[in-house]
Amino acid sequence: MSAAHAASTGPAPVERALSHVWPSGAELADDGSLTLAGIDVRELAEQQGTPAFVLDEADFRARARRYADAFTEAFGAVGAEVDVFYAGKAFLSVAVARWACEEGLNVDTCTGGELAVALRAEVPGARLGLHGNNKSDDEIRRAIDARVGRVVVDSLAEIERVAALAAAAGRTAEDRVPVMVRVTTGIHAGGHEFISTAHEDQKFGISLAGGQALAALDAVLAHPELELLGAHSHIGSQIQDAAAFEAAARAMLGLRAEHARTSGYLAPELDLGGGYGIAYTADETPIDVPAVARALARTVADACAELGTPVPRISIEPGRSIVGPAAVTLYRVGVVKPVTVGDGADGTFVRTYVSVDGGMSDNIRPVLYGARYTVRLANRRGADDVLRARVVGKHCESGDVVLDDVELPADVAPGDLLAVAATGAYGRSMASNYNHVLRPPVVAVRDGAARVIVRRETEDDLLALDLG
């Protein structure tokens, strides 16, 4: 058995995985069943149905506090203030926005819909940011009206649009709209190419190359109704160490110093983005948040000393690393189908297809990125013997695979529950209605109690949009 899949079979690897991949509130009962925040998953499945996202509220809050505390302490030691923005694209709901805010975080949004959720949660406008490479005028107007703490502009053309809309809203030099300029540093980091976002040949940001970023900073300064807070960098996702963040920080601080020399204006802030990695399987290691905070603080302080500039106010944007490990997806097993693979030669083997009642409509990442996850039988201990399994969904696509090659107890059967760990990020937020499958609920659990924070869709929801 490979280390990547050991978390789903024997008692010892399961115990290790519970502290490594699963939410902090995950425990195993004597009969091998899984409990989350003191609630038996069998009870949750009976009451809420499957599939369902189960989100450990205490775990989410603890991870949010860890970022706030670690970065505040590290940058406080070098004389800098820090803002931690929860990246709502990972998963956002009214409850989650409130939790983030209550734990001292701000909230970053990248569409009008995300902004609407944060405003419904009554997050103060000053603690919100609006991202996006193709914001509509309505989205920009709403951000200006809400007095968000920052609009992150993504192109020279957008600077002109934001300025025009700010002027139309009556904003002046005495009441400016705060703006950051997203810069692509050319530093490549992260996992799959689709989530590496700082190389030049892609849709986000304004390149450092050829003075483009400098020109964008000057363009903001040219508009009296805009306040230039500084530059913003996001280099990718699922990054596992600090080196790439440090390199990006040095590049951005160099840009800040160069712009100050040419314009006479020293931007007061710098956003170093997010992309902090988590462990999806037992052979992966989550990023060490305090260590990264200390490394970044040292790098920023050293670079500023070399450049002869004061340390700016710093902001970061973790999302996946807060909500990802805090949630589990529960599925109900349907068809279990052994398939003989091979031509009868020595390479022949039997793979068992284990079909569940969800799939690519609630977790598209395996299809998009080849993402791997940890799975376990959740309603009982299961046999000691294992079988080679491919966990698949119910959609009319051969590529509808949840877990490509894992080992499950040999007696896995229809009606069993499977729990897939670390699905809090980009599961529900990227969910679809493909094949008119209903999107699952998000159930928050804490201290032995469960409550639905995003309800399951119904057929009435689907039909309500169809005007016939």
Legacy VTK file of the C-alpha trace (Angstrom):
# vtk DataFile Version 3.0
C-alpha trace
ASCII
DATASET POLYDATA
POINTS 468 float
0.000 0.000 0.000
1.339 3.453 -0.906
1.872 6.083 1.782
-0.481 8.408 -0.077
-3.403 6.073 0.541
-2.473 4.576 3.906
-4.832 6.973 5.688
-7.873 4.950 4.640
-6.988 1.430 5.780
-5.167 0.469 8.978
-5.824 1.799 12.492
-2.354 3.331 12.996
-2.292 5.366 9.743
-5.847 6.506 10.414
-4.871 7.842 13.812
-1.959 9.735 12.266
-4.160 11.130 9.530
-6.721 12.388 12.013
-4.212 14.944 13.262
-2.601 15.559 9.888
-5.284 15.727 7.194
-8.648 15.738 8.953
-10.305 18.520 10.995
-9.112 18.852 14.567
-12.539 17.706 15.779
-12.346 14.368 13.920
-12.199 11.248 16.074
-12.739 7.524 15.673
-15.249 5.636 17.812
-14.507 2.151 19.126
-16.435 0.601 16.237
-14.323 2.485 13.706
-16.956 5.052 12.787
-16.002 8.685 12.353
-17.201 11.527 14.551
-16.816 15.220 13.755
-16.956 17.768 16.578
-18.586 15.116 18.742
-21.254 14.095 16.206
-21.436 10.634 14.662
-21.333 10.971 10.875
-24.013 8.302 10.615
-26.334 10.644 12.474
-25.346 13.526 10.233
-25.989 11.475 7.101
-29.361 10.356 8.411
-30.464 13.886 9.285
-28.896 15.878 6.434
-28.614 13.338 3.633
-25.624 12.800 1.392
-23.541 14.078 -0.186
-22.890 16.821 2.352
-20.028 19.106 3.279
-19.436 19.019 7.039
-17.501 22.049 8.287
-15.841 22.075 11.716
-16.461 25.611 12.964
-13.951 25.459 15.821
-11.262 24.198 13.441
-11.974 27.017 10.968
-11.809 29.619 13.728
-8.588 28.198 15.146
-6.886 28.288 11.750
-8.031 31.880 11.211
-6.640 32.889 14.623
-3.375 31.091 13.898
-2.806 33.290 10.847
-3.776 36.470 12.653
-1.605 35.694 15.672
1.425 34.375 13.767
1.651 37.246 11.284
0.856 39.927 13.848
3.624 38.645 16.115
6.185 38.150 13.354
5.690 41.515 11.672
5.210 43.308 14.973
8.772 42.248 15.777
10.021 44.226 12.749
7.771 47.217 13.381
5.090 46.490 10.791
1.325 46.150 11.003
-0.481 43.300 9.264
-3.930 42.671 7.817
-5.032 39.094 7.154
-7.748 38.825 4.497
-9.702 35.575 4.289
-9.830 34.703 0.578
-13.541 34.122 0.081
-13.092 32.337 -3.257
-12.090 29.184 -1.350
-15.541 29.044 0.235
-17.775 31.868 1.343
-21.092 31.959 3.118
-22.685 34.438 5.466
-21.691 32.356 8.491
-18.104 31.869 7.312
-17.666 35.586 6.583
-18.865 36.323 10.123
-16.519 33.751 11.641
-13.546 35.223 9.788
-14.468 38.731 10.881
-15.007 37.677 14.501
-11.542 36.088 14.551
-9.921 39.339 13.432
-9.654 38.722 9.692
-10.800 40.891 6.824
-12.547 39.341 3.806
-11.325 39.369 0.221
-13.946 39.024 -2.535
-13.491 38.680 -6.280
-17.028 39.029 -7.686
-20.192 40.953 -6.999
-21.744 37.764 -5.629
-18.982 37.263 -3.070
-19.209 40.937 -2.147
-22.968 40.560 -1.670
-22.455 37.609 0.705
-19.889 39.526 2.771
-22.184 42.547 2.970
-25.101 40.310 3.985
-22.830 39.062 6.781
-22.447 42.712 7.851
-18.691 42.730 7.402
-17.761 46.443 7.554
-16.862 47.864 4.161
-13.462 48.975 5.400
-12.627 45.313 6.094
-13.467 44.160 2.570
-11.477 43.986 -0.630
-12.624 43.494 -4.214
-10.471 41.588 -6.696
-11.133 40.418 -10.235
-9.539 40.653 -13.665
-12.798 41.664 -15.387
-14.942 43.582 -12.922
-18.184 44.979 -14.256
-19.127 48.602 -13.735
-21.885 47.464 -11.390
-19.383 45.508 -9.269
-17.059 48.495 -9.055
-19.948 50.828 -8.195
-21.106 48.517 -5.433
-17.603 48.343 -3.978
-17.326 52.145 -4.067
-20.771 52.545 -2.481
-19.851 50.013 0.226
-16.619 51.925 0.870
-14.508 48.798 0.651
-11.033 49.032 2.088
-9.420 48.324 -1.282
-10.189 47.793 -4.929
-7.414 45.712 -6.499
-7.073 46.927 -10.082
-5.868 44.473 -12.697
-5.119 46.555 -15.804
-4.386 50.080 -16.970
-7.845 50.275 -18.531
-9.457 49.334 -15.248
-7.659 52.163 -13.452
-9.389 54.609 -15.772
-12.770 52.921 -15.230
-12.456 52.912 -11.444
-11.434 56.564 -11.486
-14.388 57.523 -13.688
-16.858 55.620 -11.510
-15.341 57.109 -8.362
-15.756 60.609 -9.781
-19.343 59.822 -10.800
-20.018 58.704 -7.232
-18.834 62.078 -5.953
-15.522 60.893 -4.581
-12.858 63.586 -4.453
-9.294 64.126 -3.266
-10.731 64.493 0.242
-12.700 61.233 -0.035
-10.659 58.927 -2.215
-11.279 55.328 -3.250
-8.393 53.149 -1.954
-6.706 51.161 -4.712
-3.992 48.520 -4.999
-2.352 47.485 -8.273
-2.005 43.768 -8.925
1.470 42.991 -10.212
2.769 39.817 -11.853
6.293 39.266 -10.589
7.337 36.482 -12.973
7.899 34.178 -9.995
6.278 30.801 -10.617
4.927 28.867 -7.637
2.224 26.416 -6.722
0.986 23.114 -8.040
-0.843 22.665 -11.356
-0.197 25.258 -14.075
-3.810 26.434 -13.787
-3.167 27.677 -10.226
0.215 29.303 -10.823
-0.719 32.932 -11.246
2.398 35.121 -11.358
3.911 34.209 -14.712
3.552 36.839 -17.407
1.538 34.898 -19.985
-1.809 34.763 -18.186
-4.807 36.934 -17.450
-3.995 38.369 -14.031
-2.206 41.567 -13.161
0.297 43.962 -14.697
3.824 42.762 -15.371
6.952 44.100 -13.722
8.659 43.778 -17.087
9.203 46.834 -19.257
8.083 49.324 -16.632
4.427 48.315 -16.973
3.807 48.071 -13.228
5.520 51.422 -12.644
3.271 53.000 -15.262
0.198 51.560 -13.543
1.225 52.969 -10.161
1.754 56.382 -11.806
-1.658 56.116 -13.470
-3.348 55.709 -10.099
-1.509 58.719 -8.704
-2.721 60.795 -11.653
-6.331 60.519 -10.473
-7.179 62.683 -7.453
-10.213 60.543 -6.572
-8.009 57.440 -6.125
-5.725 56.663 -3.186
-2.748 54.457 -4.035
-2.309 52.038 -1.153
0.376 50.004 -2.869
1.011 46.929 -4.968
-0.490 43.461 -4.713
1.100 40.118 -5.591
-0.355 36.622 -5.781
2.057 34.008 -7.101
-0.007 30.807 -7.063
-1.776 28.266 -4.892
-0.936 25.214 -2.790
2.582 26.541 -2.056
4.417 24.486 0.567
7.360 26.665 1.643
8.322 30.280 2.143
11.010 30.662 -0.542
8.701 31.776 -3.356
6.875 34.211 -1.064
10.214 35.685 0.005
11.359 36.123 -3.593
8.077 37.804 -4.512
8.303 40.092 -1.476
11.775 41.260 -2.491
10.607 41.946 -6.042
7.593 43.905 -4.837
9.608 45.927 -2.323
12.054 46.765 -5.087
9.159 48.007 -7.222
7.884 50.100 -4.294
11.299 51.701 -3.756
11.821 52.358 -7.468
8.412 53.976 -7.745
9.167 56.179 -4.741
12.377 57.350 -6.420
10.654 58.202 -9.693
7.394 59.623 -8.345
8.241 60.953 -4.912
5.421 58.854 -3.416
6.193 55.902 -1.123
3.227 53.526 -1.081
2.255 52.689 2.499
1.148 49.081 1.933
2.119 45.844 0.242
-0.051 42.756 -0.241
1.828 39.453 -0.519
-1.233 37.400 -1.495
-2.117 33.879 -0.477
-1.663 30.362 -1.786
-0.555 28.665 1.439
-0.599 24.904 0.989
-2.373 22.201 2.961
-2.036 18.422 3.265
-4.525 16.427 1.215
-2.856 13.061 1.788
-0.682 11.468 4.446
2.504 12.005 2.427
1.987 15.779 2.200
2.910 18.365 4.804
0.893 21.533 5.428
2.731 24.817 5.398
4.125 25.911 8.777
2.269 29.185 9.312
4.383 30.688 12.131
7.612 29.726 10.337
6.453 31.324 7.088
5.362 34.457 8.959
8.778 34.773 10.602
10.624 34.140 7.338
8.556 36.720 5.466
8.946 39.295 8.234
12.748 38.852 8.202
12.839 39.107 4.422
10.701 42.251 4.357
12.753 43.903 7.110
16.079 43.000 5.484
14.970 44.104 2.016
13.660 47.430 3.312
16.913 48.027 5.179
18.883 47.346 1.985
16.589 49.629 -0.023
16.601 52.386 2.588
12.796 52.431 2.896
10.539 51.981 5.940
8.689 48.705 6.309
5.187 48.978 4.794
1.933 47.706 6.220
1.632 44.113 5.028
-1.427 42.109 4.063
-1.844 38.441 3.139
-4.786 36.420 1.813
-5.050 32.801 3.031
-8.189 30.916 2.024
-7.659 27.223 1.295
-5.365 26.803 4.316
-8.108 28.040 6.659
-11.221 26.363 5.297
-9.757 23.437 3.345
-8.769 21.120 6.224
-11.799 22.197 8.280
-14.348 20.330 6.143
-15.123 16.767 5.117
-17.434 15.491 2.372
-19.746 12.614 3.273
-20.887 10.320 0.466
-23.159 7.281 0.403
-21.882 4.273 -1.547
-24.148 2.979 -4.308
-22.861 0.519 -6.916
-19.707 -1.508 -6.156
-18.392 -3.003 -9.416
-15.221 -5.129 -9.806
-13.556 -4.630 -13.197
-10.762 -6.837 -14.542
-8.047 -4.672 -16.081
-5.479 -6.108 -18.476
-5.175 -8.753 -21.191
-4.546 -11.833 -19.076
-0.786 -11.321 -18.866
1.052 -10.735 -15.597
-0.222 -7.150 -15.451
-3.858 -8.167 -15.052
-5.552 -6.935 -11.906
-9.020 -6.238 -10.557
-9.993 -2.654 -9.826
-13.213 -2.097 -7.941
-15.274 0.909 -8.973
-17.025 2.337 -5.922
-19.761 4.743 -7.021
-20.957 7.467 -4.669
-23.928 9.816 -4.778
-21.931 12.925 -5.685
-18.879 13.438 -7.860
-17.526 16.106 -10.163
-20.486 18.384 -9.424
-19.317 18.800 -5.807
-15.561 18.336 -6.327
-14.213 19.274 -9.738
-10.561 19.461 -8.619
-9.638 15.834 -9.403
-10.869 16.346 -12.974
-9.276 19.793 -13.411
-5.978 19.297 -11.601
-5.586 15.583 -10.939
-5.992 16.449 -7.262
-5.605 13.637 -4.725
-7.501 13.225 -1.475
-7.681 10.997 1.585
-10.745 8.788 2.024
-11.940 6.382 4.703
-14.899 4.186 5.413
-16.786 6.315 7.916
-19.680 4.277 9.315
-17.788 1.206 10.602
-14.340 -0.308 10.897
-14.444 -2.549 7.848
-12.383 -5.601 6.983
-8.625 -5.703 7.518
-8.169 -6.888 3.935
-8.210 -4.144 1.321
-9.173 -3.816 -2.306
-7.865 -1.529 -5.017
-10.590 1.008 -5.670
-11.498 3.939 -7.853
-14.133 6.124 -6.198
-16.332 7.620 -8.898
-19.368 9.856 -9.087
-22.800 9.511 -10.627
-22.369 11.818 -13.619
-22.452 10.849 -17.282
-18.706 11.313 -17.719
-16.028 8.633 -17.633
-13.748 11.245 -16.109
-16.082 11.713 -13.128
-13.513 10.417 -10.642
-13.349 11.497 -6.987
-10.327 9.373 -5.988
-8.399 7.675 -8.742
-6.498 4.867 -7.035
-7.045 4.157 -3.343
-7.368 1.198 -1.028
-10.607 0.596 0.874
-11.728 -2.234 3.150
-12.490 -5.288 1.030
-16.057 -5.464 2.361
-17.078 -1.947 1.281
-20.712 -2.239 0.221
-23.733 -0.272 -0.973
-25.087 1.885 1.833
-21.696 2.491 3.459
-20.520 6.030 4.133
-17.245 7.363 2.770
-15.640 10.488 4.183
-13.218 12.501 2.030
-10.945 14.840 3.979
-9.822 18.411 3.261
-12.683 19.363 0.943
-13.556 22.716 2.508
-11.854 24.738 -0.231
-13.089 24.793 -3.838
-15.628 22.010 -3.296
-18.889 23.797 -2.657
-17.555 27.048 -4.129
-16.866 25.391 -7.525
-19.898 23.092 -7.394
-22.228 22.826 -10.381
-25.590 21.409 -11.373
-24.182 19.173 -14.089
-26.793 16.545 -15.031
-29.144 18.662 -12.898
-27.647 17.176 -9.764
-28.516 19.211 -6.677
-25.653 20.957 -4.937
-24.982 19.614 -1.417
-25.535 21.501 1.821
-22.817 22.828 4.102
-23.407 21.695 7.670
-21.460 23.417 10.433
-20.615 21.295 13.479
-19.373 22.453 16.837
-19.478 21.067 20.394
-21.796 18.210 19.523
-24.312 20.360 17.641
-24.941 20.707 13.917
-26.614 23.460 11.911
-27.076 23.962 8.198
-25.370 27.147 7.012
-25.970 26.556 3.283
-29.017 24.397 2.584
-29.192 21.620 0.036
-30.647 22.639 -3.302
-34.012 21.235 -4.241
-35.645 20.406 -7.539
-37.862 23.437 -6.976
-34.675 25.565 -6.964
-33.703 24.145 -10.349
-37.152 24.503 -11.868
-37.561 28.047 -10.529
-34.867 29.196 -12.979
-36.409 27.420 -15.959
-38.983 29.737 -17.505
-40.323 27.130 -19.914
LINES 1 469
468 0 1 2 3 4 5 6 7 8 9 10 11 12 13 14 15 16 17 18 19 20 21 22 23 24 25 26 27 28 29 30 31 32 33 34 35 36 37 38 39 40 41 42 43 44 45 46 47 48 49 50 51 52 53 54 55 56 57 58 59 60 61 62 63 64 65 66 67 68 69 70 71 72 73 74 75 76 77 78 79 80 81 82 83 84 85 86 87 88 89 90 91 92 93 94 95 96 97 98 99 100 101 102 103 104 105 106 107 108 109 110 111 112 113 114 115 116 117 118 119 120 121 122 123 124 125 126 127 128 129 130 131 132 133 134 135 136 137 138 139 140 141 142 143 144 145 146 147 148 149 150 151 152 153 154 155 156 157 158 159 160 161 162 163 164 165 166 167 168 169 170 171 172 173 174 175 176 177 178 179 180 181 182 183 184 185 186 187 188 189 190 191 192 193 194 195 196 197 198 199 200 201 202 203 204 205 206 207 208 209 210 211 212 213 214 215 216 217 218 219 220 221 222 223 224 225 226 227 228 229 230 231 232 233 234 235 236 237 238 239 240 241 242 243 244 245 246 247 248 249 250 251 252 253 254 255 256 257 258 259 260 261 262 263 264 265 266 267 268 269 270 271 272 273 274 275 276 277 278 279 280 281 282 283 284 285 286 287 288 289 290 291 292 293 294 295 296 297 298 299 300 301 302 303 304 305 306 307 308 309 310 311 312 313 314 315 316 317 318 319 320 321 322 323 324 325 326 327 328 329 330 331 332 333 334 335 336 337 338 339 340 341 342 343 344 345 346 347 348 349 350 351 352 353 354 355 356 357 358 359 360 361 362 363 364 365 366 367 368 369 370 371 372 373 374 375 376 377 378 379 380 381 382 383 384 385 386 387 388 389 390 391 392 393 394 395 396 397 398 399 400 401 402 403 404 405 406 407 408 409 410 411 412 413 414 415 416 417 418 419 420 421 422 423 424 425 426 427 428 429 430 431 432 433 434 435 436 437 438 439 440 441 442 443 444 445 446 447 448 449 450 451 452 453 454 455 456 457 458 459 460 461 462 463 464 465 466 467
